[in-house]
Amino acid sequence: MREFEVLERCDHYFRCCVDGDAGKHCRILIDVFSQDLPLGKHRLHVEEISDKYKHYAMDAVFKLTLPFAEQHSIAICTLNAGKKNNFTYKACVKLGGKWEPILGEWVFSASVQDRVEQLGQIVHSPVVLVEVKFKETISQPSKSLTLFGFELVKGLNINHTPILHRNVVLKKGDITYIPGLNSKSIILADSVLRLPVPKLMLESPSFKEDYLCVTEYKIVKR
C-alpha cells in the first residue's frame, strides 16, 4: 500500500500527491475500481502504469488493484526476491509492493498475486552461467552498469582496480570504476564477462538493458 492525498478529480484521472510529499505529484486513473474515490488522504493498493506515450505526461500514473470499498482488505502475498536486482526492484515497486525488513521479503496486496507469482517464477528459475561479450564500450553513471539487472562493479581496491560483485568474472578486456561527483562505470569493447543468471531472465524483455543490443551473450557450461 502507498499513501496518497487526492487533490482533484479531473476528466480521466485524479490529481494526487504520493508518499506524504507535497511536491511529488502523480495521477490515479479513474476506472471502475477508483470511481468512488473521495478527495483526501488514503492508503491504497495500487499498481504503477506510467507510460508517457499512453498518458501524455512524465508524471507517475497509478491504478487501483482493488475497488475503493475493499482497499482495507488485509489479504496479502509475499515474494522472496532473491539476489539484489534492479529490474526485480522496479517490478516490485510497480506492483505496489513494500519491502518488509523483518520478513526479508516484499509484501503485496493479494489482488496482484498472479503477477507476483509470475515474477517469482522468473526470479527463482534455474540459474545458468552466462558469458557476455561487449561489442562497444559502455559507460554508465555511478555503479549502474548492470547485466540482466545485476550490478557488476561493487567498488575499488586500494590499487584502484575494480571490485566486482560476487560471481561476476572478467574473462577478457577491462572494466573500471571512476569515483567522484560524476562517478561512472566503464567496460571497454571486446571485454568478456561471466555471471550467473536465472534462466527465465534471459527470455524476459523486462530484464534486459537497452545496451544489451551491443552485446553477444550465450549460456556456457560451468
C-alpha positions in Angstrom: 0.0 0.0 0.0 1.1 3.6 -0.6 -0.1 6.8 0.9 -1.9 9.3 -1.4 -3.5 12.7 -1.0 -6.2 13.0 -3.6 -6.3 16.7 -4.5 -8.6 17.0 -7.5 -10.9 14.9 -9.7 -10.3 15.6 -13.4 -11.9 14.0 -16.5 -9.8 10.8 -16.7 -7.5 11.0 -13.6 -7.3 12.1 -10.0 -4.5 14.5 -9.4 -2.6 13.5 -6.3 0.5 13.7 -4.1 2.1 10.5 -3.0 4.1 9.2 0.0 3.4 12.3 2.0 5.5 14.6 -0.3 3.5 17.7 -1.4 5.9 18.2 -4.3 5.7 14.6 -5.5 2.7 14.9 -7.9 1.1 11.9 -9.7 -2.2 10.8 -11.1 -4.6 7.9 -10.4 -6.6 6.5 -13.3 -10.4 6.9 -13.0 -11.9 3.4 -13.7 -14.5 1.1 -12.1 -12.2 0.5 -9.1 -11.5 4.2 -8.4 -14.7 5.9 -9.5 -15.9 6.3 -5.9 -12.5 7.6 -4.5 -13.1 10.7 -2.5 -10.7 13.6 -2.1 -8.3 13.5 0.9 -5.7 11.2 2.3 -5.9 7.4 1.7 -3.6 4.3 1.9 -4.3 2.4 -1.3 -3.3 -0.8 -3.0 -2.1 0.3 -6.4 -0.1 -0.7 -9.5 2.1 1.8 -11.4 1.1 2.1 -15.0 3.3 5.1 -16.0 3.7 5.5 -19.8 4.4 9.0 -21.2 3.2 8.0 -24.6 -0.1 6.5 -23.4 -0.8 9.0 -20.7 0.8 12.1 -22.3 2.9 13.2 -19.4 6.1 12.5 -17.5 4.5 12.1 -14.0 3.7 8.7 -12.4 0.3 7.2 -13.1 -1.3 4.5 -10.9 -4.4 2.4 -10.9 -6.2 0.7 -8.0 -5.8 -3.0 -7.8 -8.9 -3.3 -5.6 -12.2 -1.4 -5.6 -12.0 1.6 -3.2 -14.6 -0.1 -0.8 -12.3 -3.1 -0.5 -9.0 -1.2 -0.1 -8.7 -2.1 3.6 -8.6 -5.8 2.9 -5.7 -7.4 4.8 -5.2 -10.2 2.3 -1.5 -10.1 1.3 1.1 -12.2 -0.6 4.8 -12.1 -0.3 7.9 -12.6 -2.5 11.4 -13.5 -1.7 13.1 -11.6 -4.5 16.5 -13.4 -4.3 19.7 -11.6 -5.1 19.6 -7.8 -5.5 18.4 -6.9 -9.0 17.4 -3.5 -10.3 14.7 -4.9 -12.6 13.2 -7.0 -9.8 13.1 -4.0 -7.6 11.3 -1.9 -10.2 8.8 -4.7 -10.8 8.0 -5.0 -7.1 7.5 -1.2 -6.7 5.3 -1.2 -9.9 3.1 -3.9 -8.3 2.7 -1.7 -5.2 5.0 -3.9 -3.1 6.6 -2.8 0.1 9.9 -4.2 1.4 9.4 -5.7 4.9 12.9 -5.9 6.6 11.6 -8.2 9.4 10.4 -10.8 6.9 13.2 -10.1 4.5 10.5 -10.2 1.7 8.3 -7.9 -0.4 4.7 -7.7 0.7 1.9 -7.1 -1.8 -1.9 -6.9 -1.9 -3.3 -10.3 -2.7 -5.1 -8.6 -5.6 -1.8 -8.8 -7.6 -0.9 -12.3 -6.5 -1.0 -13.8 -10.0 1.6 -11.2 -11.3 3.7 -11.7 -8.1 3.8 -15.4 -8.8 4.8 -14.8 -12.4 7.7 -12.6 -11.2 8.7 -15.2 -8.7 8.8 -17.9 -11.4 11.4 -15.7 -13.3 13.4 -14.8 -10.2 13.6 -18.4 -8.9 14.1 -20.1 -12.3 17.2 -22.4 -12.6 20.4 -20.4 -12.6 22.7 -20.7 -15.6 26.2 -19.3 -16.3 26.1 -16.6 -19.0 29.0 -15.2 -20.9 28.6 -11.7 -22.3 30.9 -10.0 -24.9 30.6 -6.3 -25.3 30.9 -5.2 -29.0 31.1 -1.5 -28.0 32.5 0.5 -25.0 29.7 1.2 -22.5 29.7 3.9 -19.8 27.0 4.2 -17.1 26.6 6.7 -14.2 27.9 5.6 -10.8 27.6 1.8 -10.4 24.6 1.4 -12.7 26.4 -0.8 -15.2 24.3 -3.9 -15.0 23.6 -7.1 -16.9 20.1 -8.5 -16.7 19.6 -6.1 -13.7 22.6 -7.3 -11.7 25.2 -4.7 -10.8 28.7 -5.6 -12.0 31.0 -3.2 -10.1 31.0 -3.0 -6.3 33.8 -0.6 -5.6 37.6 0.0 -5.8 40.6 -1.8 -4.4 43.4 0.3 -2.8 45.3 0.0 -6.0 42.2 1.4 -7.9 41.3 -1.9 -9.6 37.6 -2.5 -9.6 35.9 -4.9 -7.1 33.3 -6.9 -9.0 30.2 -8.3 -7.3 30.4 -11.9 -6.2 30.4 -14.5 -9.0 31.0 -11.8 -11.7 34.2 -12.8 -13.5 36.0 -10.7 -16.1 37.4 -13.2 -18.6 38.8 -10.7 -21.1 39.3 -7.0 -21.5 38.9 -4.2 -19.0 36.2 -2.8 -16.7 36.8 0.2 -14.4 35.0 2.4 -11.9 35.8 6.1 -11.7 34.8 7.6 -8.3 33.8 11.2 -7.6 31.0 13.6 -8.1 30.4 12.4 -11.6 31.3 8.8 -10.9 30.8 6.2 -13.6 31.4 2.6 -14.6 33.0 1.7 -17.9 33.6 -1.5 -19.8 35.7 -1.5 -22.9 34.7 -3.0 -26.3 35.7 -6.7 -26.7 35.6 -7.3 -22.9 34.0 -10.6 -21.8 32.2 -11.2 -18.5 30.6 -14.3 -17.0 27.9 -14.2 -14.3 25.1 -16.5 -13.0 21.6 -15.5 -14.1 18.2 -17.1 -13.6 17.4 -18.6 -17.0 14.0 -17.0 -17.4 15.5 -13.6 -17.1 17.3 -14.2 -20.4 13.9 -14.7 -22.0 12.1 -11.8 -20.4 12.3 -8.3 -22.1 11.7 -6.8 -18.7 15.2 -7.9 -17.6 17.2 -6.5 -20.5 19.1 -3.2 -20.5 18.9 -1.0 -23.6 22.7 -1.5 -24.3 22.3 -5.3 -24.3 21.8 -4.9 -28.1 25.5 -4.2 -28.5 26.5 -7.4 -26.7 26.6 -11.1 -27.6 25.6 -13.5 -24.8 25.4 -17.2 -24.5 24.9 -19.9 -21.9 28.1 -21.7 -21.1 28.8 -24.9 -19.1 30.1 -24.4 -15.5 
